[in-house]
Amino acid sequence: MIPLFDMAAELAPIRAEVDAAIRRVLDSGVFVGGPEVAAFETELAAFAGARHAVGTSSGTDALLAILMALDVGPGDEVVTTPFTFFATAGAIARLGARPVFAEVDDATLALDPAAALAACTPRTKAILPVHLFGHPAALPVTEIPIVEDAAQSLGAGPVRGLAAAISMFPTKNLGALGDAGAVLTDDPALADRIALLRNHGARPKYHHVAIGGNFRLDALQAAVLRAKLPHLPAWTRARRAHADHYRALFAAARLPAELRLPPDHPAHVYHQFVIRAPRRDELRAHLAAAGIATEVYYPEPLHRAPCFGALGLRVGSLPVAERASAEVLALPIHPALAEAARTEIVRQIARFYER
Ligand SMILES: *Cc1c(COP(=O)(O)O)cnc(C)c1O
């Protein structure tokens, strides 16, 4: 079997460092917040080139906290992409605001800056692009605050908008041993507001100056992430090298012209390597039968999700995103993926199209 992710293989060579981090937390008796979280925030901010990092309980809660800090609520609109994980739009809708889905770029599958600007109205409180699959998205040039969903793109360059939400869900490029996230920003007032909101708006303790939530990062996750963060550049280099190898293998194989590879970018961190494949579902079944795991990110563009049915966006309203949903296929690209596995994956894809 060639798995899509291999967390055990990633952990094995650094197991002693991770075990030591866990032991440190157990011995400290501090399990929420505290010095491990503060140290991780400092190290993460330095790594990401941001002035501030605020740890959160997940990437979802990082998005939610940023939008809460911007006072996004009922009557407001946030322009975003329909071609993303649910949390992007879910964070908007949970605050009573309207997610306004705009079309994506056909090459990168990220929110098209021109379409995003065209979708703005006087009610638009923010624009929320996603650096999908680790590819840095082009951002619109506007006075409207830009909140970046960087859940898949840690290491792909500095924060360019007002703030960025990152996820450290176990399968992300920097994965915790459970849920974890962070907000990155250069704005000290915004960082302070998010730190307030993540702890029920209490300052000092039991004096609530804002309505926040429990968006706190666990000390155990912070300590494990501190052990893993120094390895992220090497893991990213491995992902990029795998992408280069895939490109060489695909170039040498006989494949239909409609099979498209993802566009490259100097800062791409290849959270996923997503091809556009004719007869995608048949190809996926062929690869599964050959022991190769793949995934479809995302089979349903969010404007077609039943929970957003009230927005009234019919089939055909965002055709680029809809076509992508029918064609995308993510191939394994985790750092420990062996050369023989990459060769076998492309060989099996070529075999499928030969028939
Ligand atoms: C993973 C992810 C999130 C949510 O992060 P969690 O840590 O799982 O809450 C949000 N947006 C995108 C694009 C993601 O891939």
The ligand as a Tripos MOL2 file, in Angstrom:
@<TRIPOS>MOLECULE
LIG
   15    15     1     0     0
SMALL
NO_CHARGES

@<TRIPOS>ATOM
      1 C1         -7.3430   22.2220    7.5740 C.3       1 LIG1
      2 C2         -8.0040   23.4530    7.0410 C.ar      1 LIG1
      3 C3         -8.7370   24.3370    7.8470 C.ar      1 LIG1
      4 C4         -9.1230   24.0410    9.2540 C.3       1 LIG1
      5 O1         -8.1050   23.7080   10.1000 O.3       1 LIG1
      6 P1         -8.3920   22.7740   11.3840 P.3       1 LIG1
      7 O2         -7.1240   22.9000   12.1470 O.co2     1 LIG1
      8 O3         -8.6730   21.4070   10.8930 O.co2     1 LIG1
      9 O4         -9.5500   23.3710   12.1160 O.co2     1 LIG1
     10 C5         -9.2160   25.5000    7.2780 C.ar      1 LIG1
     11 N1         -9.0160   25.7890    5.9900 N.ar      1 LIG1
     12 C6         -8.3500   24.9680    5.1770 C.ar      1 LIG1
     13 C7         -8.1480   25.3520    3.7540 C.3       1 LIG1
     14 C8         -7.8290   23.7590    5.6640 C.ar      1 LIG1
     15 O5         -7.1880   22.9350    4.8450 O.3       1 LIG1
@<TRIPOS>BOND
     1     1     2 1
     2     2     3 ar
     3     2    14 ar
     4     3     4 1
     5     3    10 ar
     6     4     5 1
     7     5     6 1
     8     6     7 2
     9     6     8 1
    10     6     9 1
    11    10    11 ar
    12    11    12 ar
    13    12    13 1
    14    12    14 ar
    15    14    15 1
@<TRIPOS>SUBSTRUCTURE
     1 LIG1         1 GROUP 0 **** ****
